């Protein structure tokens, strides 16, 4: 059993419409428990709380939706 993990990503999301575009894919993933995007941050930070989902999988989900994302290291 996995423990909850929090992934923090830099994205190119810039508008509320972009958030709506990714909401279905993130909300429908059974192991993603919650997520949020800070459009006011210069890195357009996506925060994902999940259980057993690798960072690469989240990046691929966004890329399939037409967006870019990368790990936002400390």
N, C-alpha and C positions, 0 to 999 in steps of 0.2 A: 504494500500500500504506500502510495506517495503522500508526501506532505505538501501543503500549499506552498507554491513558489510565486514570487512576484518578479515579473520581468519588466524592465524599464527600457523603452525604445525611443530613439529619435526618428521622427517620421517627416514626410512631406505633406501631411494632412494640413489643410489651411482654412477650411470653411466648415460650417455646420453640415452642409451637403456631403462633404467628405466623410464626416462621422456617420451620417445616415447610410452612406454607401458601404461602410464596413460593418455596420451594426448587425446585419443578419448573419454574416459569416462568423462573427465573434460570438454573438448570442446563441447561435445554433450549435456551437462546439460544446459537446457534453462535459469537457474537462475545464472549460474556461468559466470561472465562477463570477468574476466581475472585471470590468475594464473601464477606463476613462481616458480622455484625451484633453490635454491642456493646450488649447489653441492660442492662448495668450503667451505661452512660453516660446522663446526663440527657437527651441528644438522641437516644438509641437509634440511634446512628450506623450507617449502612449504607455499607460500602466496597466498591466494584465495580471490578475490573480488567477492562478490555475493550479491544477493538480496533475502532474505528470506530463505536461506539454513542454517540449523543448523550445528554446528561443528560435531556432531555425524554422520550426513549423509555423510559428506566429508570423515570422518574416515572409514565409511562402504564402500564407493566407492573404497578407496585405498585398504582396506582389501580384497574386492572381486577381485581386480587385483593382489593380492599376496603380498602386502606391508603393513607395519605398519605405524601408525601415531598417534600422541598424541598432545594435546593442549600444546603449548609452552607458558607458562605463563610468564608474565613480571618478 
